[in-house]
Amino acid sequence: MARPVVITSAPEAPDAERHRRMLAYTVMMLIRTACFVGMIFAPGWWRLVLFLGAVFLPYLAVVRANVPFAPRRTAPEAPASHALPSGEPHDDGPGA
């Protein structure tokens, strides 16, 4: 018999995952663009640092966008027991 799916173990909705990945990629590409613009104004070795950022950020952005996101999941808590209290059986039937 298959175990039922627990809602806490359900994966992220595909649209939400796609949006999150596109947002992460866009932010990294904006940082890359800032590196290119910064190279115009940066003096000395800062120009090299910004150049390296502009070169390696596309690789990191693609890798980051394609890695599946696995949020930390905690074990689901068991629901409280709803057992009936034990006691003497009641005999309130028609013959009582």
Residue pairs with C-beta under 8 A, 6 or more apart in sequence:
6 76
8 73
8 74
8 76
9 73
9 76
11 17
12 20
12 69
12 71
17 69
20 69
21 65
21 66
21 69
22 65
24 61
24 64
24 65
25 61
25 62
25 64
25 65
28 57
28 60
28 61
28 64
29 57
29 58
29 61
31 53
31 57
32 53
32 54
32 57
32 58
32 61
35 50
35 51
35 53
35 54
35 57
36 50
36 54
38 46
38 50
39 47
39 50
39 51
39 54
42 49
42 50
